[in-house]
Amino acid sequence: MIYAVLCTDKPDHLSVRMETRPAHLAWVDRLNADGILKIAGPFLDDEGKSCGSMLLIEAGSQADAEALAAEDPYAKAGLFAKTEVRPFKWLYNNPEEA
């Protein structure tokens, strides 16, 4: 099943995001290479600066998806004020359905 991981950064934590970014990108690259990652990218604020993250990942259960989200270096660094993990049905433009 696909899960959406929706993360909101803590206010004034852009420096934490930038310092942790190389480790985060390496983690995302590994998810991608393993076929777990479907989509990933940052949310942007009104100034175009990153203020959160969204990933679509494949996992066997809600618990597995939550455990995977907890491995994100951003999460481990305390960047996020809030993280939601929700089941997601990819209805339109799913390349696996083409």
N, C-alpha and C positions, 0 to 999 in steps of 0.2 A: 504494500500500500504506500501511497505517496503522502507525505506529511509536510505541511508548511511550518517553517520555523521563523517566527516573527519576533525580532529583537529591537528594543528601544534603548538607545544609549542614555546614560545618566547625563544630566546637564553639565556642561563645561568639562567633558571628558574626551574632547577631540585629541588631546595629546596622548591619552592612553590608547586610543584607537590607532594613532599613527605609529606609536612605539611598538605596538603588538602586531601591526599589519603584516610584516614578513612571516611571522609564525602562523597567523590566521590564513594567509594565502597558501602556505605550504600544506596546511590541514585541508583546505578546500581543494587544492590540487590532488591530494591523496584520495579524497572522497570522489572526485571526478574520475580519477584513474581506476578506482574500484567499481565504478558504475553506480554509485550510491547517489551522487549529486545529479539533479535534473536542471536546476536553475539557481543562480545565486547573484546577489548584488546588494549595494547599500541603498538605504533610503536617504533622501537629501532634504536639507532644510531650505528655507527661503533664500539663503545665500549660496546654495549649491554645495554646501559642505555635508559630509556624511553624518548621519544622526541615528543610524540604526541599520539593521541587516534583515534580509529575507533570503531564505534558502528553501528550495523544494528538494526533499530527500526521500529515498526509498528505504523503508524499514519494515521489519516483520510485525511490529506492534507499537503501540503508543509508548510503552516503557522503553523499547529499543530506540525509538526516535528521540525521546527525552534524554536518554543516556548519551546518544550521539551528540545532541546539541550541547550537553554539558562538557563535552570534550573540546569545544571551540576555544582556542586560546583567548579570544575576546572575553568569553564567559569566565574563564579561569582568572583573567586579569581584573575582573570586577567592572567591566565596561558597561554592562547592561543594567538598566533600572528594571526592565521587565522582559521576560521571554515567554512566548506562547508557542506551544506545539499543537497543531491541529490537523486532523485528517483532511485531505484535500483530494477532490475528484477533478482530474485534469480533463475537462470536457472539450475545449476547443484548442486547435493547433498543437495537439500532443503529437510529437514526431513518431512516437512508438505506435500510434494508431493510423499513421499515413499508409 
